[in-house]
Amino acid sequence: MLELLASGSLRGMLLPPTYGTHITQSAEFTVLSVEIWTTGLVVNIHLASAGGGAPNITLQDHFGTEYSLQDSATLGSRNLQVFTPSVPEGTRSLTIRSKDDAGARPVVTFAVPPLFRRRASELPRAVPLPAPSRLRRPA
């Protein structure tokens, strides 16, 4: 997992507006945060019991981006899941859904702030305007 993220840089972190708790017969977990890296996303999950299996989740944004699970690591009651790609520029929301039950119920939805600011070197260069034409005649 660290090798996947080592080449990227952290762009931001999303914290849930409310507890992203999901409780069903097959899974019980809480989404703590989502890290947005240039190379992907890391979902930080608290499991209800140490040693519990990693929850089966999926990510969805308003663009319909297909996020793929790349890696998952569990240590005690903490589970990290790494998805690619990163959120596209202009993404406004990111929803985590549980696939442990039929219907892929939403667990939590994050508002994604504008994380992608262009550097001055990436902005379009100013184009000089043509000299104003002489529409009025001197009086």
Summary of the structure (lengths in Angstrom):
residues: 139
radius of gyration: 22.0
end to end distance: 76.5
largest distance: 89.3
contacts: 338
relative contact order: 0.22
helix: 6%
strand: 42%
